[in-house]
């Protein structure tokens, strides 16, 4: 290959239209439901810098009064699970016990490149696996999989992966997300048909460009082009189905109002509100939200809780910064509580939308002062349609969090015997009813 002519920069430039346009193209799709009539939903919320353990973990076998970090989650204590002591075992066993700021790529995949400070996952993440499984079952949604961020910039690693080495793009703009999810709620059918035709035209052009360009590349680059072509084909099918797909009912689904704030507080409020409505409207069922980059805090401070210091710096202060760390983390989990509140207020039969969901929270380490990849602070909220045994605490020693990922997949109706690294098969059967 002529390295000058087909450098990485040249490849991206030549693929610019095709690669850039794909995430912006969407189509209305039919709403699908589980056999029970109510869909199951999975949301993952990830933050960096760990937690102050004494303010986070319950001490008993059942969940009573939550600590200072989780006071806003108290109304949902009976619907929560604490699996305490799970590790990013694959990273630890590979010799990178204190690689704390480099675990996002393994959080939902259960595997990471065997290299210190790696940003490469070696498998798809469970949100992608669930979305693929839903498609295989013939359920079509407008945006089955959403990968979102609040201030997740300055780092190349996210929690959502299409496949090994193929990271899903993170949406950071609530306004753009709003347009993607709700712009056509009140759009007349004839106008929607014209939108679909324009989208199909763009896809046709993109596919032709990618196919022609791919013939001139080496093996590795051809594989990358092929991955984009597969995305194009999936979008073509979505648009093909759009003509007969029902619109989202405006009687039961009202698009939310955006606050417009550009700091982390405003962005988080908008993102979590949009996620709540997307789930309730059944335009999406699988969502990842990375609040901050895996690398730390990137200069972000929190004046709305009275902390005008960088998140990373506060975490590194250990005991001396614990009070401020708890204030920050309490705000982080207040956003999870906001989502849980909106889902729990939505009745679905004898339960609520929260009961038919599971919101999982993760961090990239145990504590920001030591960067340990063990004893990861994890919570589950919601029973995934009665699958999980909520209101309980489970304690583990040297157990891979891969087993939890497998249990979550099983709870969502995806039958797998393991997730990620093959060294850690199985699930956590004690979590199930």
C-alpha positions in Angstrom: 0.0 0.0 0.0 1.2 3.5 -0.7 1.5 4.8 2.8 1.4 8.5 1.8 -1.7 8.0 -0.3 -3.6 5.8 2.1 -2.5 7.0 5.5 -5.0 6.9 8.4 -5.7 10.6 7.8 -6.3 10.1 4.1 -8.6 7.2 4.8 -10.7 9.2 7.3 -10.8 12.1 4.9 -11.9 10.0 2.0 -14.5 8.2 4.2 -15.7 11.5 5.7 -19.2 11.6 4.2 -19.9 7.9 4.8 -18.5 7.7 8.3 -19.8 11.0 9.5 -23.3 10.7 8.2 -24.1 7.3 9.6 -24.7 8.4 13.2 -26.9 11.3 12.0 -29.3 9.1 10.0 -32.3 7.6 11.7 -35.7 6.3 10.9 -39.0 5.8 12.6 -39.6 2.2 13.6 -42.2 0.0 15.0 -42.5 -0.3 18.7 -42.0 -3.8 20.1 -42.8 -5.3 23.4 -41.9 -8.3 25.5 -44.4 -11.2 25.6 -45.7 -9.8 28.9 -46.7 -6.6 27.1 -44.1 -4.4 28.8 -40.5 -4.0 27.6 -37.4 -4.6 29.7 -34.8 -1.9 29.7 -31.2 -1.6 30.7 -29.3 1.6 31.6 -25.7 1.8 32.6 -24.3 4.9 34.4 -20.5 5.1 34.8 -18.4 7.6 36.7 -14.8 7.9 37.4 -12.8 8.3 40.7 -14.5 5.6 42.8 -16.4 6.4 46.0 -15.8 6.8 49.7 -16.6 3.3 50.8 -18.0 4.2 54.2 -20.6 6.5 52.7 -21.6 4.1 49.9 -21.8 0.4 50.9 -24.5 -0.9 53.3 -23.1 -2.9 56.2 -25.9 -5.4 56.7 -27.4 -8.2 54.6 -30.4 -6.0 53.7 -30.6 -2.4 52.5 -31.7 0.0 55.2 -30.6 3.6 55.5 -28.2 4.5 52.7 -25.0 6.4 53.3 -24.2 10.0 52.5 -23.3 9.3 48.9 -26.7 7.7 48.1 -29.2 9.8 50.1 -31.1 10.7 47.0 -31.5 6.9 46.2 -33.1 6.2 49.6 -36.7 6.0 48.1 -35.5 3.1 46.0 -33.6 1.1 48.6 -36.1 -1.7 48.4 -35.6 -1.9 44.7 -31.8 -1.9 44.8 -29.1 -4.6 44.9 -25.5 -4.1 46.1 -23.1 -6.7 44.8 -20.1 -5.8 47.0 -16.6 -6.9 46.3 -16.7 -7.6 42.5 -13.4 -7.0 40.7 -12.3 -6.1 37.2 -10.7 -9.4 37.5 -9.3 -9.8 34.0 -7.3 -6.5 34.4 -6.1 -7.5 37.8 -5.1 -11.0 36.8 -3.2 -9.6 33.8 -1.0 -7.7 36.2 -2.6 -4.3 36.2 -4.1 -4.1 39.7 -3.9 -0.3 40.0 -4.9 0.6 36.4 -8.0 2.3 37.7 -8.4 5.1 35.2 -8.3 2.7 32.3 -11.2 0.3 32.8 -14.2 1.9 31.0 -13.6 -0.3 28.0 -13.9 -3.4 30.2 -16.8 -2.2 32.3 -19.5 -3.6 30.0 -17.4 -5.9 27.9 -15.6 -7.9 30.6 -12.3 -7.8 28.7 -9.5 -5.4 27.8 -6.3 -5.5 25.9 -3.5 -7.1 28.0 -1.6 -3.8 28.2 -1.1 -1.2 30.9 -3.4 1.8 30.4 -5.1 0.3 27.4 -8.2 1.9 25.9 -9.1 -1.2 23.8 -11.9 -3.6 24.5 -11.7 -7.1 23.0 -15.4 -7.8 22.7 -18.8 -6.1 22.3 -20.4 -4.6 25.4 -23.6 -6.0 26.8 -25.7 -3.1 25.7 -24.7 -3.8 22.1 -25.3 -7.5 22.6 -28.8 -6.8 23.9 -29.6 -4.5 21.0 -28.4 -7.1 18.5 -30.5 -9.7 20.2 -33.6 -7.5 20.1 -33.0 -7.0 16.4 -32.6 -10.7 15.8 -36.0 -11.2 17.6 -37.6 -8.9 15.0 -38.2 -5.9 17.4 -37.5 -2.6 15.7 -37.2 0.7 17.6 -36.2 4.2 16.6 -33.0 4.1 18.6 -32.7 0.8 20.4 -29.2 1.7 21.7 -28.1 5.1 23.0 -24.5 5.9 24.0 -24.4 9.2 25.9 -22.0 11.3 27.8 -22.2 14.4 30.0 -18.6 15.6 30.3 -17.0 12.5 28.9 -14.4 14.3 26.9 -10.6 14.3 26.8 -10.4 10.5 26.8 -10.7 8.0 24.0 -12.4 5.2 26.0 -16.1 4.7 26.5 -18.1 1.9 28.0 -20.0 0.9 24.8 -18.4 -1.2 22.1 -19.9 -2.5 18.9 -17.2 -5.2 18.7 -13.5 -5.7 19.6 -11.7 -2.5 18.7 -14.9 -0.8 17.5 -16.1 1.8 20.0 -19.6 3.2 19.8 -19.7 7.0 19.4 -20.7 9.0 22.4 -23.4 11.7 22.0 -22.6 14.7 24.2 -25.2 17.2 22.9 -28.7 17.0 24.5 -30.2 19.2 21.7 -28.9 16.9 19.0 -30.2 13.9 21.0 -33.6 15.6 21.4 -33.8 16.1 17.6 -32.8 12.5 17.0 -35.4 11.1 19.4 -38.4 13.4 19.2 -38.2 15.6 16.2 -40.8 13.5 14.3 -43.3 12.9 17.1 -45.7 15.4 15.5 -44.4 15.1 11.9 -47.2 14.3 9.3 -46.8 10.9 7.6 -46.2 12.5 4.2 -43.4 14.6 5.6 -41.9 11.6 7.4 -41.9 9.7 4.1 -39.9 12.5 2.4 -37.4 12.4 5.3 -37.0 8.6 4.8 -36.4 9.1 1.0 -33.7 11.6 1.7 -32.1 9.3 4.2 -32.2 6.4 1.8 -30.5 8.6 -0.9 -27.7 9.4 1.5 -27.3 5.8 2.4 -27.2 4.7 -1.2 -24.4 7.2 -1.9 -22.5 6.2 1.2 -22.7 2.5 0.4 -21.4 3.1 -3.2 -18.6 5.3 -2.0 -17.5 2.8 0.7 -17.7 -0.2 -1.6 -15.6 1.5 -4.3 -13.0 2.9 -1.9 -12.7 -0.4 0.0 -11.6 -2.3 -3.1 -8.4 -0.2 -3.1 -7.4 -0.8 0.5 -5.4 -3.4 2.4 -6.9 -6.2 4.5 -7.1 -4.3 7.8 -8.7 -1.2 6.2 -11.1 -3.3 4.2 -12.4 -4.8 7.5 -13.0 -1.3 8.8 -14.9 -0.3 5.7 -16.9 -3.6 5.9 -18.0 -2.7 9.4 -19.3 0.6 8.1 -21.1 -1.1 5.2 -22.8 -3.4 7.8 -24.1 -0.3 9.6 -25.4 1.1 6.3 -27.3 -2.2 5.6 -28.8 -2.1 9.0 -30.0 1.5 8.5 -31.4 0.5 5.1 -33.5 -2.1 6.7 -34.7 0.4 9.4 -35.8 2.8 6.7 -37.5 0.1 4.7 -39.6 -0.8 7.7 -40.3 2.8 8.6 -43.2 3.2 6.1 -45.4 0.8 8.0 -44.1 1.7 11.5 -46.5 3.5 13.8 -45.6 6.9 15.1 -44.9 7.4 18.8 -48.3 8.2 20.4 -48.4 11.8 21.4 -51.1 11.0 23.9 -48.8 8.9 26.0 -45.4 10.3 25.0 -44.6 14.0 25.3 -41.1 15.1 24.4 -39.3 16.7 27.4 -38.3 20.4 27.7 -34.5 21.0 27.7 -33.1 23.3 30.4 -30.3 24.5 28.1 -27.6 24.5 30.7 -24.0 24.0 29.4 -22.3 23.1 32.7 -22.3 19.5 33.9 -25.3 20.1 36.1 -27.5 21.4 33.2 -26.2 18.8 30.7 -26.8 15.9 33.1 -30.3 17.1 33.9 -31.2 17.3 30.2 -29.5 13.9 29.3 -31.2 12.0 32.1 -34.6 13.6 31.3 -34.2 12.6 27.7 -33.3 9.1 28.6 -36.3 8.8 30.9 -38.6 9.9 28.1 -36.9 7.7 25.5 -37.4 4.7 27.7 -41.0 5.5 28.5 -41.9 6.2 24.9 -40.1 2.9 23.9 -38.0 4.6 21.3 -34.9 3.1 23.1 -34.3 0.2 25.6 -30.6 0.1 26.1 -28.6 3.2 27.3 -25.1 3.9 28.5 -24.2 7.2 30.1 -20.6 8.0 30.9 -20.7 11.0 33.1 -17.0 11.9 33.1 -14.0 10.5 31.2 -12.1 7.5 32.5 -9.1 9.7 32.9 -10.4 11.6 35.9 -12.1 15.0 36.0 -10.4 17.1 33.3 -10.7 20.3 35.3 -14.4 20.0 36.1 -15.5 21.5 39.4 -18.9 21.5 41.1 -19.9 25.0 42.4 -23.6 24.0 42.7 -22.6 21.7 45.6 -20.1 24.1 47.0 -16.9 22.3 45.7 -14.8 24.5 43.4 -12.0 22.0 42.9 -11.3 19.5 40.2 -13.0 16.1 40.7 -9.8 14.2 40.1 -7.9 16.3 42.6 -10.5 15.9 45.3 -10.5 12.2 44.8 -6.7 12.0 45.3 -6.9 13.8 48.6 -8.2 10.6 50.2 -9.6 11.1 53.8 -8.9 14.9 53.8 -11.1 15.3 50.7 -13.7 12.8 51.7 -16.4 15.4 52.6 -16.1 17.1 49.3 -15.9 13.8 47.4 -19.2 12.7 49.1 -20.9 15.9 48.0 -19.8 15.4 44.4 -20.8 11.8 44.4 -24.1 12.6 46.0 -24.9 14.9 43.1 -23.8 12.2 40.6 -26.3 9.7 42.1 -29.0 12.4 42.3 -29.1 12.1 38.5 -29.6 8.4 38.8 -32.4 9.1 41.3 -34.0 11.5 38.9 -34.1 8.8 36.2 -35.4 6.2 38.7 -38.1 8.6 39.9 -39.5 9.2 36.4 -39.5 5.5 35.6 -41.1 4.6 38.9 -43.9 7.1 38.3 -44.8 5.4 35.1 -47.3 2.6 35.8 -47.0 -0.6 33.8 -49.7 -3.1 34.8 -49.3 -3.8 38.5 -45.7 -2.4 38.5 -43.8 0.5 37.1 -41.4 1.1 34.3 -38.6 1.0 36.9 -39.7 -2.5 37.9 -39.3 -3.6 34.3 -35.9 -2.0 34.0 -32.5 -2.3 35.6 -30.3 0.7 36.1 -26.7 -0.3 36.8 -24.1 2.1 38.1 -20.3 1.5 37.9 -17.1 3.3 38.6 -13.7 2.6 37.2 -12.0 1.9 40.6 -12.8 1.4 44.2 -11.4 4.7 45.5 -9.9 7.7 43.7 -6.9 7.7 46.1 -5.6 4.3 45.3 -6.9 3.3 41.7 -7.6 -0.3 42.7 -9.4 -2.3 40.1 -11.1 -4.4 42.8 -14.1 -3.9 45.1 -15.8 -1.9 42.4 -18.8 0.2 43.7 -21.8 -1.2 41.8 -25.5 -0.8 42.3 -28.5 -2.3 40.5 -31.9 -0.5 40.7 -35.0 -2.3 39.3 -35.7 -6.0 39.1 -35.8 -6.3 35.2 -39.4 -7.5 35.3 -39.1 -9.5 38.5 -35.8 -11.3 37.6 -33.6 -9.8 40.3 -34.0 -10.2 44.1 -34.0 -6.6 45.1 -33.5 -5.0 48.5 -30.5 -7.2 49.1 -26.8 -7.1 49.7 -24.4 -9.7 48.3 -20.7 -9.9 49.3 -18.0 -11.4 47.2 -14.3 -12.1 47.4 -12.1 -12.2 44.3 -15.1 -12.7 41.9 -15.0 -11.3 38.4 -17.6 -8.7 37.5 -18.0 -10.6 34.3 -20.5 -12.9 36.2 -22.6 -9.9 36.9 -22.6 -8.9 33.3 -23.8 -12.4 32.4 -26.6 -12.1 35.0 -27.7 -8.8 33.6 -27.9 -10.3 30.1 -29.9 -13.3 31.4 -32.3 -10.9 33.2 -32.8 -9.1 29.9 -33.7 -12.3 28.1 -30.4 -12.8 26.4 -29.2 -16.3 27.1 -25.4 -16.4 27.4 -23.1 -18.5 29.6 -20.4 -15.8 29.9 -19.4 -12.3 28.9 -16.0 -11.2 27.8 -12.9 -12.9 29.0 -13.4 -16.7 28.8 -11.5 -17.2 32.1 -14.6 -16.0 34.0 -17.7 -17.9 32.8 -21.0 -18.2 34.6 -23.4 -15.8 36.3 -24.4 -14.9 39.9 -27.5 -17.1 40.4 -28.1 -15.8 43.9 -29.2 -12.5 42.5 -32.1 -14.0 40.7 -35.6 -14.7 42.3 
